């Protein structure tokens, strides 16, 4: 899995903080732009703490993601407030490249899994010789590797991290979420300083799964 932060809103935290300050500000925009940065960051922390997160929608982040499965991207695109551009299986012929779940390896079935992939791609290669690639792709598995670019605003990312950094999320998208969180924390540390699963950020578990090793109060 490769994840790169391709672009993000310049001074996104300050822009978001100015948006928050503007709602209670009598001065001009020019005066607003001269606000003390320390004061703006305090305002930003406060509005996020009390749940007034609409202002951080002004900050956008674009990621390039590769070497992930179609299974992951099917889950990723369920996050609606975002923009996606994914490598097409209709226009791009798929060479044999796939993700192996760790559970398959732990079960000692990796050889069987790889044999199945070999067989599937063999059938795919036969089909694409006689039918359009857009039809041959129907036999490809969810394990097939893909590439996707994703843009989300900061508010959507907070929701994404809350849901997908959780141990209840599937392992692959959880790994992606933690990588993305690590990247945005470097460029927007105030916005994302308390981002992550609710068990870590608010000490609550919406799933009420007391068997989870991250359940609030557990030793992990």
C-alpha positions in Angstrom: 0.0 0.0 0.0 1.3 3.4 -1.0 -0.3 6.7 0.2 0.8 10.2 -0.8 -0.7 13.5 0.2 -0.7 15.1 -3.3 -2.1 18.5 -2.4 -3.9 20.4 0.4 -5.4 23.8 1.1 -2.6 26.3 1.7 -2.9 27.6 5.3 -6.0 25.5 5.7 -6.0 25.8 9.4 -5.8 29.6 9.4 -8.4 29.9 6.7 -10.7 27.7 8.8 -10.0 29.7 11.9 -10.7 33.0 10.1 -14.0 31.5 8.8 -14.9 30.7 12.4 -13.9 34.2 13.6 -15.8 35.9 10.8 -19.1 34.7 12.1 -18.7 37.0 15.1 -16.5 39.7 13.6 -17.6 43.2 12.7 -14.4 44.2 10.9 -13.4 43.9 7.3 -11.9 40.9 5.6 -8.6 42.8 5.2 -8.6 43.3 9.0 -9.5 39.7 9.5 -6.5 38.5 7.5 -4.2 40.4 9.9 -5.4 38.4 12.9 -2.8 37.0 15.3 -2.0 33.4 14.3 -1.9 32.2 17.9 -5.3 33.6 18.5 -6.7 32.0 15.4 -5.4 28.6 16.4 -7.0 28.9 19.8 -10.3 29.7 18.0 -9.9 26.7 15.8 -9.3 24.4 18.7 -12.3 25.8 20.5 -14.8 25.4 17.6 -13.6 21.8 16.9 -13.9 21.0 20.6 -17.5 22.2 20.8 -18.5 20.5 17.6 -18.8 23.5 15.2 -16.9 21.7 12.5 -18.5 23.3 9.4 -15.6 25.8 9.3 -13.0 23.1 8.6 -14.8 22.2 5.4 -12.8 25.0 3.9 -9.6 22.9 4.2 -9.2 20.2 1.5 -6.7 17.3 1.1 -6.0 15.2 -1.9 -4.4 11.7 -1.7 -3.0 9.3 -4.3 -3.4 5.7 -3.2 -2.0 2.7 -4.9 -1.4 -1.0 -4.4 -4.7 -1.5 -2.6 -7.5 -3.9 -3.4 -10.9 -3.2 -5.1 -12.4 -4.5 -1.9 -10.9 -1.5 -0.1 -12.0 1.0 -2.7 -15.6 -0.3 -2.6 -15.6 0.6 1.1 -13.8 3.9 0.6 -16.2 5.3 -1.9 -19.1 4.9 0.6 -17.8 8.1 2.2 -20.0 10.4 0.2 -18.6 13.9 0.8 -15.5 13.3 -1.3 -14.2 13.3 -4.9 -12.8 10.1 -6.4 -10.9 9.2 -9.6 -10.1 5.5 -9.9 -8.0 3.5 -12.4 -10.5 2.0 -14.8 -10.7 -1.8 -15.4 -12.6 -1.0 -18.6 -9.9 1.0 -20.3 -6.8 -0.5 -18.6 -5.9 -4.1 -19.1 -5.3 -5.6 -15.7 -2.0 -7.4 -15.2 -1.9 -10.0 -12.4 -1.5 -7.9 -9.3 -3.5 -8.6 -6.1 -3.6 -8.2 -2.4 -3.2 -11.2 -0.1 -5.1 -10.8 3.2 -2.9 -11.6 6.3 -5.6 -14.0 7.6 -4.9 -16.2 4.5 -1.2 -16.3 5.3 -1.9 -17.1 9.0 -4.2 -19.9 8.0 -1.4 -21.5 5.9 -3.5 -21.1 2.7 -1.4 -18.6 0.8 -0.3 -21.1 -1.9 -4.0 -22.1 -2.5 -4.9 -18.4 -2.7 -2.1 -17.6 -5.2 -3.1 -20.6 -7.3 -6.7 -19.3 -7.4 -5.4 -15.9 -8.6 -3.3 -17.6 -11.3 -6.4 -19.4 -12.5 -8.6 -16.3 -12.5 -6.1 -14.2 -14.4 -5.6 -17.1 -16.9 -9.3 -17.0 -17.6 -9.3 -13.2 -17.8 -6.4 -13.3 -20.4 -8.4 -15.9 -22.5 -11.5 -13.8 -22.3 -9.8 -10.5 -23.3 -8.5 -12.1 -26.5 -12.1 -12.6 -27.7 -14.3 -10.1 -25.9 -13.9 -6.5 -25.0 -11.8 -5.8 -21.9 -14.9 -4.2 -20.3 -16.5 -7.6 -20.4 -13.5 -9.7 -19.6 -13.0 -7.8 -16.3 -16.2 -9.4 -14.9 -14.1 -12.4 -13.7 -11.6 -10.3 -11.8 -11.6 -10.6 -8.0 -12.0 -8.0 -5.3 -8.4 -8.7 -4.5 -7.3 -7.0 -7.8 -5.0 -4.1 -7.1 -6.0 -0.6 -8.1 -5.1 3.1 -7.9 -7.3 5.9 -6.8 -7.1 9.6 -6.1 -9.3 11.0 -3.3 -10.1 14.5 -2.2 -11.9 15.2 1.1 -12.5 18.2 3.3 -11.2 18.1 6.9 -14.6 17.5 8.4 -15.2 14.5 6.2 -11.8 13.2 7.1 -12.5 13.5 10.8 -15.6 11.3 10.2 -13.5 8.9 8.0 -10.9 8.5 10.7 -13.4 8.0 13.4 -15.0 5.1 11.5 -12.0 3.6 9.7 -9.2 3.8 12.3 -11.4 1.7 14.6 -10.5 -2.0 15.1 -14.0 -2.8 13.9 -13.0 -1.6 10.4 -11.5 -4.2 8.0 -7.7 -4.4 8.3 -6.9 -2.9 4.9 -8.9 0.2 5.0 -7.9 0.6 8.6 -4.2 0.6 7.6 -5.1 3.2 4.9 -6.9 5.4 7.4 -3.9 5.5 9.8 -1.5 6.3 7.0 -3.7 9.2 5.8 -4.1 10.4 9.4 -0.3 10.4 9.8 0.1 12.6 6.7 -2.5 15.2 7.5 -1.3 15.6 11.1 1.9 16.9 9.7 0.3 19.7 7.7 -2.8 20.4 9.9 -1.9 19.4 13.4 -4.6 21.4 15.2 -7.5 20.1 13.1 -6.4 16.5 13.5 -4.7 16.5 16.9 -7.7 14.5 18.4 -8.6 12.5 15.2 -9.0 8.8 15.3 -11.4 6.1 16.7 -13.7 7.3 19.4 -12.3 4.8 21.9 -9.0 6.7 21.7 -10.3 10.3 21.3 -13.4 10.3 23.5 -13.0 7.1 25.5 -16.3 5.7 24.2 -17.1 2.7 22.0 -20.2 3.1 19.8 -20.1 -0.6 19.1 -20.0 -1.4 22.8 -17.6 -4.3 22.0 -16.1 -5.1 25.4 -14.1 -7.9 23.8 -12.1 -5.3 21.7 -8.6 -4.8 23.1 -9.1 -1.0 22.5 -12.3 -0.9 24.5 -12.1 2.1 27.0 -10.6 0.9 30.2 -8.7 -2.0 28.7 -5.0 -2.2 29.3 -4.0 -2.0 25.6 
